[in-house]
Amino acid sequence: MKIVTDAAANLTAEQAAELGVDVVPFQVTFMDKTYRDGVNIRPEDLYRMYLDYPHEFVTTSQPSVGDFVSVYKKYPEEEILSIHLSSGLSGAYSSAVHAAQMVPNPNITVVDSFTVGPALGWMVETAAKGIRLGWNKERILAAVNKVKANTITMVTFTDLKHLIHSGRVSHLKSIFAAILKIKPIIGMNPDNGRYSSVGQDMTLNRSVHRMARVVHERFGDQALRIQLMHGSNLPGVDLLRAAVHETLKGDEDPLVPVTLVLGAHAGPTVVGIAAAPQAVFAEIFG
C-alpha cells in the first residue's frame, strides 16, 4: 500500500522519504512568481519574504486533478491511501477524489482529514507505520480515524492583515478586530473541517494561555503529544511554550513552521499548537 498526502501535512522532504509518502504540493504566487510548496519554496522562505515585503500578499492554489493523477499513475497495481487537507479549507480533497475516478486503479481510498498541519501529519504517520506493521486497509483506516477524532489544532496571531486580505473572515468583524488590536484564536470545526473561532483576547500572552486552557479542557491531565508551530515569531512561541508548561502535561515534538497553505493567510506573526493524548498512539501501536 502507498500513502499519498499533500503539503499541508507539515512533513519535511526527509520525513516523507522516511515514511515512504508521496506529497503533492500546493502552489503559491508572490509578487507575480509562482512556487510549489516543498519543491522550490518552504514555509520559512515565505515568512522571510513577507517580512522583506510587508505590503505584498500571497495567493494559494490547490493541487490540480492532474497533479494527483500523475502520482496515482506511478502505482498502477498498488492499493493507495490518499489523506488530505480538510475539504472545508481547500479543494485538494475534491481534486484527489476526481483523480481517483480517472485512473484505472480501483484501489484508491481518499480520506478527508478535516484538519491541517501537524494533526494531518500525525494521521499520515500513523498510516505509514501501519503499513510497515503489515496491517490491512481497514485496520489502518480505523487507526487514522482514531487519531483524527482525538487531535486539536489552534493558531493565534497579532497581525490580521493577511487574514483580512485572504477573505477568510467576515470583513466587518475583521475591521473591528484590527481597530481593537484583538488577537483571535482559530481552531478547526470537527463537524465540517472549517476554521472556527475559539476565542479572542487583547494580548498575545492572554491568547496563548487561553489556547492552553482549551487543550486542557479537552484532554485534562492526560500526557499529550504536543506540537508547537509558528511563522516567524519565536517570541510568540516562547509565550506559548510557557503557557503549555504551566497548564499541560506531555512531550513536545521539535518546533516546526506553520504549514505554508495556512501561514500564507495567517502571516508571519502566527503561532499555534496541535495536541493529542499519547495514550491514543499507545493504544494504536501497543
N, C-alpha and C positions, 0 to 999 in steps of 0.2 A: 504493500500500500504506500502511496505517495501523499505527502501533505503539501498543500498549496495555501498560501495566505497572501496578504498584501502589506504594504509598507507601514500601515497604521499599527502593526503589531509590535513596533518598537524593537525589532530584532536587528542586531548588527549583522553584517555580512558573515562575520566569524560565527556568531550564534546560529544563523540559518544553515551554514555549512555543517556545523557540528550536529545539528538536529536533522539534517537531510531534508530541509524545507525549501521549496521554491517560493520566492517572494516577488509578487507583481507590484511594480512601482506606481505611485501616483505621479502626476505632473504638476509642477508649479511654475508660474510665469511671474518674473520680477523684472521690472524695467525693460520690458519687451523681449526678454530672453527666457526661453523655456528649458526647465531642468526636469530630470527624472529622479524622484526621491530614492536615495540609496544607490543610484548609479553615478550621477555626476553632481549630486548635492546631498549633504547631510543636514539634519536639523540645526546643528550648531553653525553651519555655514549660513543658513537663512537668518538666524538670530543676529549673526555678526553683520549681515547686510542690512538688516532692519536698523541696527544701531548706527551704521555708517550713513544710511539714507533714511532718516527718521520720518520723512514726509512721503515716502513711497509705500505702496501696498502690494500684496501678493494676490493672485488668483490661483485657484487649485482646480485640477481636472481629475476625475476618477479614471481608473484603468478602463480601457475600452473592451468591448466584447472580443475584438480581435486579439487584444493582449492576452486574454485568458485562453482563447482558442489556441494561440501559439504555445502556451505552456501545456495545456491538456494534450496536444498532439505529440508532445515529447514522450508520453506514456500511454501509447495506444492499447496496450494489453494489461495495464495495471489498474487496480482499484485506486481511486483518488478521493481524498477527503479535503475539501476546499473550505477554509474557515476565514471569514472576512469581517471587516469593519461593519458596524451596525448599519442596517438598512435605513435607520432613522436619521443618519448623518450623511449618507453617501449612496450613490447608485452602484458602488462596487459590487455589492452582493447581487444586485439585479443583473449586472453585466456577467458575473460568474454563472448565474443560473441560465442566462440565454446562451452563453458559450457552451455550457454542458449539453445543451439541446442541439448544438450544431456539429458536434464531433461524433464519430461512430462509436466511441467507447460508451457503453451504457452504465458503467460502474463508477459514476461520479456523484458524490454527495456534497451538496453545498450547504454550509452552516452559517446562519446569521448570528453573529456573536452578541449583538445588542450592546456592544461596548467598544472601547477604543484603547489603544496604548498597551501598557504592561498587562492589563487584565486579559486583553486579546492574546498577547504573547504567552501568557500562562496557559490558555486553552490550547494554543498551538504546541507548546512544550509538552503538555500532558498527552496530546495525541501522538506526538513523535516518540515519547517514552513508551506508550502503549504498543506502538508498532515494534519497537525493539524487544518488548517482552512477549511478542507473538500473539497479542490479543486480536480477536476478530473485530469487525467494524462496530457491531452492536455494543460490545464492551467499551470500546474507545469512545463512542458517542455518549454513552452513559457517563463516563469519566469527564469528558469535555463539558457536558451539561451540568455536572455537579460543580465543577469549577465556576462555570457561568453563573450559577444560582447563588454562589457564596463569595462573590467579589464585589467590592465597592470602589468607585473611582470618583475623584473630585479634583477640581482645579480652582484657583483664585488668581487674581492679577490686579495690578494697581493702575494700569493704563487701559482705558476702554476703547481707544480709538480704532484699534484693529478689529475688535468685535463689532463695533458700530458700523465700520466700513463693510464688513462681511455681510451685513443684513440679517445676521442670525439672532438678533434680539429686536424687540419692539423699539422702533426709533424714538418714540416719545419717552419710554422708560429709560432708554439709554441716555437721552439728553439730561433728564433729571439726575441719573446716577453720576454722570460726568460732572454736573454742576456741584453736586453734594459730595463728590470725591468718595462715593461708596465703593467698597471692594466686594463685588459679587462672588458668590461661591456657586459653581456649576457642577452638577453631577449627571449621572445617567438614569433616565427613567426605565426601570426594568420591564415595564409593560409595553413600551413602544420603541425603546432604543434611541430616544431623542434626548437632547440636553434638557435638564430640568433645573430649576432654581432650588438650591439647598438652603440659601440664606444670604445675608449680606451684613457687613459691618463697616465701621468708619475707618478702621486702620487694618493694615495687613496683619499685624500681630494678633488682633482680635479675630480676624478671619481664619487664620491658621489654627488658632485654639478651638474655634467652633468646628473646623473640619475634624480635628482630633476627637472632639466630643461626639460628633456624628458617627464616626467609626466605632467609638466605644459604645454608643447606644445600640449599634447594630450587632456588635460581636462581644461586648462585655469584656471580661478579663481573660479571654482566651489568648493563647500565644498566637501571634499573627505573622504572616509573611507580609512585609511592608516594602513598598517601592516608592521612593520619593523621586520627583522629576521636576525639571524647570526649563525655562527658555534660556535666558541669560541673566539669572537672578540668584546668585549664590547667597547674598544676604537674606533673601526671602527663604531660601532653603534652610539656612541656619535657624530662622524663626520657626519654620515648620518642624524641623527636627527637634527643637527644644520642646515644642508643644506635644509632639509624638512621644518623646521620652517621659514627659510629665504624666501622660494620660494612658498610653497604650503599652502592652507587653508584646514582645516579639523580636524578630530579626529583620534587619534592613538589608535588602539587596543593594548592590552598587548603584550609586546615583546615575540617572540617565536623563538625556534631554527629552522634553515633551515631543512626542511624535510630530513630524512636520505637518501632517494634514490637520492636526488640532492646533499646533503652535502658530500656523500661518494666520489663523483667525484670532488667536488669543494674544499674540505678540510676545516680545522678549521678557516682559515682566511676570509671565505666568509661572506659578509653582503648583505642584499637585501631589496627590497621593493615591496609590492603589493598595488595597489590603484584602487579605483573605485569611481565614483560620489555617494555621499549619496542620490542624487535625484533618482538614479536608484532603490535603495531599497525602498525609499519612494513611488515611483510610483508603484512598485510591490505590496507593502503591504498597501498602503494608502487607 
